[in-house]
Amino acid sequence: MGYRTALQRRILHRPILLTVVILGGLVVQYWLGPRTVLGSVGTRRVDATEHPDLHATVTRLSSQIDIAKPKSR
């Protein structure tokens, strides 16, 4: 029951290294996650001149539920 591999022993004896690796992974996921998801489904940004009906709908819905309109980056 108490058997651990050498890699497990090394990682468990270095909690700072484990913490840095986990936090680094979370930072990378935070930066790349939204771009990866949006790219995987084929989205693209459109402006109000291309699709005025879409922008009007988003503006109307955001005002109805009292939240700020999403900003395009």
N, C-alpha and C positions, 0 to 999 in steps of 0.2 A: 504493500500500500504506500509506503514512503518512498518509492522509487521515482526518481526524477532524472531526466536526461541532463547531459552536461550543459546544453544550451539553456534549459529551464533554470538550472542552478545559477548560471552566470547572470541571467536576466533578473532573477529574483534577488540576487545579492547586490544588484546595482539599481536601486529604486530611482535614483536621480536620472540615470540613463533611460530607464523605462518611461519616466514622466516626460522627459524631453522628446522622446520618440512619439509618444501619444499626442502631446501638445503640438508637435510639428505636423503630424498627420491631420489634426483638426484644423490647423491654420491653412494648410494646403487645400483641404476640403472646403473651407470657408471661401477662399479666393477662387477656386476653380469650379466648385460645385454648381452654382447657378448657370455659368457659361456652358458647362458640360451638359446639363439637363436641357437647356434651351436649344443647344445645338443638336442634341440627339433627336429632338422632335421636329426639327426643321423650321424653327421660328425665325422671324426677322422683324426688325423695327420698322414701323411705318409712321409717317407724320400725318398731321391733320389734313393736309391737302390731298394726300393719297386716299385716305379713308375717313372722310368727315363723319359718316354715320357711326363708325366704330368709336371714334373719339367722343362724339356726342353721347353715346350710350355709356361709356365709361364715366364721363363727367356727371351724367344724370344719376347713375347708380352710386357713385361715390358721395354725391351730395345727399341722396336719400338715406344712406346709412351713416352719414356724418363722419366720413373719413377723408383724408387728403387724397387727391387724385394722384395716382402713381406717376412718378417722374421718369422720363425716358433718359437714359444715359448715353 
